[in-house]
Each structure stands twice: as C-alpha cells, then as structure tokens.
Amino acid sequence: MLAIIGGSGLTQLSNLDVTRRLAVRTPYGEPSGALTFGRIAGADVIFLARHGYGHTIPPHEVNYRANIWALAEQKVEGVISVASVGGIRADMRPGAIAVPHQILDYTWGRKNTFFEGGGQPVTHIDFTEPYSAKLRRRILDAARACGEAASKDAIYAASQGPRLETAAEIDRLERDGADVVGMTGMPEAALAREADLEYATIAVVANFAAGRGDSLHSVRMQDIEQVLQQSLVRVRRIIEQLVSNT
C-alpha cells in the first residue's frame, strides 16, 4: 500500500474512493490531519494533506516527524510526496512536472530526526541518494504510460518559508545547482529514510521563481492556483496509472 502526501493545491484526491479516516497520535505530536484510507483504480492507498485539510499549516510549522511516523506505523511500502515548486531551470516553466533526484537543504530550526533524546543511539543515515530510485522509476514509467511529460531529473532546493525567496536568493540557488525550489522537501525526505520508507516526489511547477520569466519583478500569486489545479489533474492521472500497476 502506498501513501500519498498532498501539498499546496492537493488537500484531497478527487479520484480517491474513501473508505475510512483514522486520527493518529504519535510520540511526536499530532500529524497534519487524519489519515484518509481509500482506493484508487482498485488499489489501497493512504492520503494525508501536508498542510492540513483546510490548508492551515505553513511549511515551517508542519509536523513532519508525526506525519512520517504515522504513515510508517501503517506499514506503507512507500510515500509519494506531491509538492508545488518554483521553477529555476529554463525548462521548469509553470505547469511542468518533475521527479527530483537530489535535494539541497536550506531549512533551519525544524525537527529533522527521530534519533534524538536520551537513550537514542547516534545514527547517521546514508543520504547520498535522497530519493528512492525504485519509486522514482515507477512514477516516471507511469507518467510515460499515460502520456504525461515529466522531467526525470531535477535538484530540489528546500527553503525555509513561509515567504517566497528574493531574486538574489534564487540566483544563489541556481549557482548551487538547484533546478526548482520548494518549502517542504526537507526534513520530510530524510525522515522517510530514517523510517526505512521508499520516498519520492512529484514536483509541480506552480510559478517561475523570483527573478525568472514573468516573475522577473514579482511573483504573480493570482496565477498560481489556476496553474496548480490544471497540473494536478495530470498528477492524479499519473498516480492512478502507478497504483493500477501495483
């Protein structure tokens, strides 16, 4: 059974036939919301809205540890993260979909490990390849099977938020090698690795990053919702194709 964590614009899955909801308490506090169990294309899945089902939790206040712990407790085989991002690389235009292969972490002050506190062993996870190659391949195969274009590589820069970045910060991220920028990629990916969960991201480019394209002088916030809604129809199609092959 796969789990899907929905980001901005994806607080629910319209193609999910809901069977039940489960409120979970964890040693790390409460997750972003109840776990929603259901079926897509006949396959069992769990859905969780990262920002809450009313989109009320900003990126820096998401309880990433509780979210990942709650999903791991349900013995899911993997987690697909759906995230909206800003496009830095020239081909990462609004509406583009990418399956990132690397992460740059610029977040700070977030609870980013399960291995802390008295009695916990000192643990260093291998994070050379932060995303599951197997799950990334399944996503890309599903996209190809349903005729949806998805970039097979992108370096995701995780910024702190909740504000958007300055043009100079995006210039720095580009020099560092980033292709897209979002606010929720970390510590979610690292926690999934600590929990021994297969994890991969479907990144939806909602807008040009600051100083790029039509965001040269300001980010057109009024356009983001429309771009997301159009793009997330395609994401749902990819997910449906993926789980139908499970």
C-alpha positions as CSV (number, residue, x, y, z in Angstrom):
1,M,0.0,0.0,0.0
2,L,1.3,3.4,-1.0
3,A,0.9,6.7,0.9
4,I,0.4,10.0,-0.8
5,I,1.3,13.3,0.9
6,G,-0.5,16.1,-0.8
7,G,1.0,19.6,-0.8
8,S,-0.4,23.0,-1.8
9,G,-3.4,22.6,-4.1
10,L,-3.8,18.9,-3.2
11,T,-5.7,18.8,0.0
12,Q,-7.8,15.9,-1.3
13,L,-7.7,13.4,-4.1
14,S,-10.8,13.5,-6.3
15,N,-10.1,10.0,-7.7
16,L,-9.9,8.5,-4.2
17,D,-12.8,6.3,-3.1
18,V,-12.6,7.0,0.6
19,T,-13.3,4.0,2.9
20,R,-12.3,5.4,6.3
21,R,-10.4,8.1,8.2
22,L,-8.1,7.4,11.1
23,A,-6.9,10.0,13.7
24,V,-3.4,9.1,14.9
25,R,-1.5,10.1,17.9
26,T,2.3,9.8,17.7
27,P,5.2,10.2,20.1
28,Y,6.0,13.4,18.2
29,G,2.6,15.0,18.4
30,E,-0.3,15.1,16.0
31,P,0.1,14.7,12.2
32,S,-1.3,17.4,9.9
33,G,-4.7,15.6,9.9
34,A,-6.4,12.3,10.0
35,L,-5.1,9.6,7.6
36,T,-7.6,9.0,4.8
37,F,-7.8,5.4,3.6
38,G,-9.3,4.6,0.3
39,R,-8.9,3.0,-3.1
40,I,-7.6,4.4,-6.4
41,A,-8.0,2.2,-9.5
42,G,-8.8,-0.7,-7.2
43,A,-5.6,-0.2,-5.2
44,D,-5.5,0.6,-1.5
45,V,-3.8,3.9,-0.6
46,I,-3.5,6.3,2.3
47,F,-3.7,10.1,1.7
48,L,-2.5,12.8,4.1
49,A,-2.7,16.6,3.4
50,R,0.6,18.0,4.4
51,H,-0.8,21.5,5.2
52,G,-4.0,20.2,6.8
53,Y,-7.3,19.5,5.1
54,G,-8.1,23.2,5.3
55,H,-4.6,24.3,4.2
56,T,-3.9,26.0,7.5
57,I,-0.4,24.7,8.4
58,P,2.5,26.7,6.9
59,P,5.6,24.8,5.6
60,H,7.8,25.7,8.6
61,E,5.2,24.5,11.1
62,V,4.3,21.1,9.5
63,N,4.9,18.3,12.0
64,Y,7.0,16.3,9.6
65,R,8.0,13.7,12.2
66,A,4.4,13.0,13.2
67,N,3.4,12.7,9.5
68,I,6.1,10.2,8.6
69,W,5.8,8.2,11.8
70,A,2.0,7.9,11.4
71,L,2.5,6.6,7.8
72,A,5.3,4.2,8.8
73,E,3.1,2.8,11.6
74,Q,0.6,1.8,8.9
75,K,3.3,-0.3,7.2
76,V,3.1,1.5,3.9
77,E,5.5,0.3,1.2
78,G,6.4,3.8,0.1
79,V,5.4,7.5,0.2
80,I,4.8,9.7,-2.8
81,S,5.1,13.4,-2.0
82,V,3.3,15.8,-4.2
83,A,4.8,19.3,-3.9
84,S,4.4,22.7,-5.6
85,V,7.6,24.4,-6.5
86,G,9.0,27.4,-8.2
87,G,10.9,26.9,-11.5
88,I,14.6,28.0,-11.7
89,R,15.9,25.9,-14.6
90,A,14.8,27.3,-18.0
91,D,12.6,24.3,-18.8
92,M,10.9,24.3,-15.4
93,R,8.1,26.5,-16.6
94,P,4.7,26.9,-14.8
95,G,2.8,23.6,-15.4
96,A,5.9,21.5,-15.8
97,I,6.2,18.3,-13.7
98,A,9.5,16.9,-12.4
99,V,10.6,13.9,-10.4
100,P,13.6,15.3,-8.5
101,H,16.7,13.2,-8.0
102,Q,18.6,15.4,-5.5
103,I,18.0,17.9,-2.6
104,L,19.7,21.0,-1.3
105,D,18.6,21.8,2.2
106,Y,18.4,25.4,3.3
107,T,15.8,24.9,6.1
108,W,16.6,25.6,9.7
109,G,15.1,25.0,13.1
110,R,12.9,22.2,12.1
111,K,12.7,18.9,14.0
112,N,14.6,16.8,11.5
113,T,15.4,13.5,13.0
114,F,13.8,10.7,15.0
115,F,17.2,9.9,16.6
116,E,17.5,12.4,19.4
117,G,16.9,12.5,23.1
118,G,18.1,10.3,26.0
119,G,18.7,6.7,25.2
120,Q,18.7,7.1,21.4
121,P,21.7,5.7,19.5
122,V,23.8,8.0,17.4
123,T,22.6,7.3,13.9
124,H,23.8,8.6,10.6
125,I,21.6,7.6,7.7
126,D,23.1,7.3,4.2
127,F,21.5,10.2,2.2
128,T,23.7,10.1,-0.9
129,E,20.7,9.4,-3.0
130,P,17.8,11.1,-1.1
131,Y,15.0,9.7,-3.2
132,S,14.1,6.1,-3.8
133,A,15.4,5.1,-7.3
134,K,12.8,2.3,-7.5
135,L,9.8,4.6,-6.6
136,R,11.1,7.4,-8.9
137,R,11.3,4.9,-11.8
138,R,7.7,3.7,-11.1
139,I,6.5,7.3,-11.2
140,L,8.3,8.1,-14.5
141,D,7.1,4.8,-16.0
142,A,3.5,5.7,-15.0
143,A,3.8,9.2,-16.5
144,R,5.1,7.8,-19.7
145,A,2.3,5.2,-19.8
146,C,-0.4,7.8,-19.6
147,G,1.3,10.2,-21.9
148,E,2.2,12.9,-19.3
149,A,5.5,14.7,-19.7
150,A,7.7,14.5,-16.5
151,S,11.3,15.5,-16.2
152,K,13.4,12.6,-14.9
153,D,15.9,14.8,-13.0
154,A,15.8,18.0,-11.0
155,I,17.6,19.2,-8.0
156,Y,15.1,20.4,-5.4
157,A,16.1,23.3,-3.1
158,A,14.2,23.3,0.2
159,S,13.9,26.8,1.5
160,Q,12.6,27.8,4.9
161,G,9.5,29.8,4.0
162,P,6.8,30.8,4.6
163,R,7.9,33.8,2.5
164,L,9.0,33.4,-1.1
165,E,12.6,33.9,-2.0
166,T,14.3,37.1,-3.2
167,A,15.7,37.2,-6.7
168,A,19.2,37.3,-5.3
169,E,18.4,34.1,-3.2
170,I,17.2,32.4,-6.4
171,D,20.4,33.4,-8.1
172,R,22.4,31.8,-5.3
173,L,20.3,28.6,-5.5
174,E,20.9,28.5,-9.2
175,R,24.7,28.8,-8.7
176,D,24.4,26.0,-6.2
177,G,22.8,23.8,-8.9
178,A,19.1,24.0,-7.9
179,D,16.5,23.5,-10.6
180,V,13.4,24.0,-8.6
181,V,12.6,25.5,-5.2
182,G,10.0,24.5,-2.6
183,M,9.5,24.7,1.2
184,T,8.5,21.1,2.2
185,G,11.1,18.7,0.8
186,M,13.1,18.7,4.0
187,P,13.1,17.2,6.5
188,E,10.4,15.0,5.1
189,A,12.7,13.1,2.8
190,A,15.3,12.5,5.5
191,L,12.7,11.3,8.0
192,A,11.3,8.9,5.4
193,R,14.8,7.5,5.0
194,E,15.2,7.2,8.8
195,A,11.9,5.3,8.9
196,D,13.1,3.0,6.1
197,L,10.3,4.1,3.7
198,E,10.7,4.3,0.0
199,Y,10.1,8.0,-0.8
200,A,9.9,10.1,-4.0
201,T,8.5,13.5,-5.0
202,I,6.3,14.6,-7.9
203,A,7.1,18.3,-8.1
204,V,4.6,20.6,-9.9
205,V,6.0,23.9,-11.1
206,A,3.4,26.5,-10.0
207,N,5.3,29.6,-11.0
208,F,8.7,30.9,-12.2
209,A,10.9,31.5,-9.2
210,A,11.7,35.1,-8.3
211,G,13.6,37.0,-11.0
212,R,12.8,34.4,-13.7
213,G,10.3,34.6,-16.5
214,D,7.1,36.5,-15.6
215,S,8.3,36.6,-12.0
216,L,11.1,39.0,-13.0
217,H,9.9,41.7,-10.7
218,S,7.2,39.9,-8.6
219,V,5.6,36.5,-8.4
220,R,2.1,36.6,-9.8
221,M,0.3,34.9,-6.9
222,Q,-3.1,35.2,-8.6
223,D,-1.9,32.8,-11.4
224,I,-0.6,30.1,-9.1
225,E,-3.9,28.5,-8.1
226,Q,-5.0,28.1,-11.7
227,V,-1.7,26.5,-12.8
228,L,-1.8,24.1,-9.8
229,Q,-5.4,23.0,-10.5
230,Q,-4.7,22.3,-14.2
231,S,-1.4,20.5,-13.4
232,L,-2.8,18.4,-10.5
233,V,-5.3,16.8,-12.9
234,R,-2.2,15.4,-14.6
235,V,-0.6,14.3,-11.3
236,R,-3.8,12.4,-10.4
237,R,-3.6,10.7,-13.7
238,I,0.0,9.6,-13.1
239,I,-0.8,8.4,-9.6
240,E,-3.8,6.4,-10.9
241,Q,-1.6,4.8,-13.5
242,L,1.1,4.0,-11.0
243,V,-1.2,2.3,-8.4
244,S,-3.1,0.4,-11.1
245,N,0.1,-1.4,-11.9
246,T,0.8,-2.3,-8.3
